[in-house]
Amino acid sequence: MLATVSSKGQITIPKTIREAMVISFKDKIDFIIDNDRLVLRRVKTLKDLRGSIPSRSGNIDNERQHARAAVSKKFIEEMK
């Protein structure tokens, strides 16, 4: 599939490729040079990874509360 480079050096990723690679508005794309090839890769965010690791307790709200308490404790200790 071909795309044309604009006068500003921009290209449009064709819709079929965006859909196949699940690329949407404001996603980050990484450009990788591999010898004589240019590879584009969608950068995954923490949001993309949500749910990939099961919670230890089975209750995400408890884990969030525990994490907030640990961060607060560390912050208070560093302030002393």
N, C-alpha and C positions, 0 to 999 in steps of 0.2 A: 504494500500500500504506500502510495507516495503522498508527501506533503511538501508545500512550497515554503521556503524561508522568506519572511517579509523583510522590508527595508530596515526594520528595527531588530532583525535577527530572531524573530519569533516564529513559531510554528503552531498549528492547531493539531491536537491529537484527535484523529478521527473518532467519531462516536462509537463505532463498533469496537475499537481498541479500548476506549474509556470504559465501555460496558464490560468487556471481557476481563479487564484488569481492575475493575471496581474503582475507577478514578473519578472523583467528583470535585466540585467547586472547592477551592482553597486547600486541596490535598497538596502535599509536598512531593516533588519528584526529584530523585537523585540521578545525576548524569554520570555515567561511568565510562571511561575510555578503556577499551580492551583491544590493544594493538590497533588494527584499522577499523574497529567497530565502535559504535556509540550505543551504549545500553541505557535505557531509561528504566527506573525502578521506583515504584510508589513506596514512600517511606511510611512505615507503620508507626502509629502513635500508641500511647498507653490505652487510649479508648478502643483501638483495634484489638488489644490484648485482653480486654475486660472479659472475664468469665473463662479464660483459658486455664486458670489454676483454681481448683476448688478451695473454698474457704476451710480453715481448720475446724472451726466450731460449727459451721453450717449456718451461721447467722452473721451476715456481712455488717449489719449495724453495730453489733458487739465488737467486731474487729476494727471498724472505723473508730469507735469510741476508745478502744485500747490503744490504737495508733496515735490518736490525738493526745491522749494522756502521756504516752511515752515521749512524744515530741515536746510537749509542754514541760515535762520533768527535765529533759535534757537542756532545754532553753533556760530554765530557772537555774540549773546547776552551772551552766556556762556564764550566767550573769553574776554569780557570786564571786 
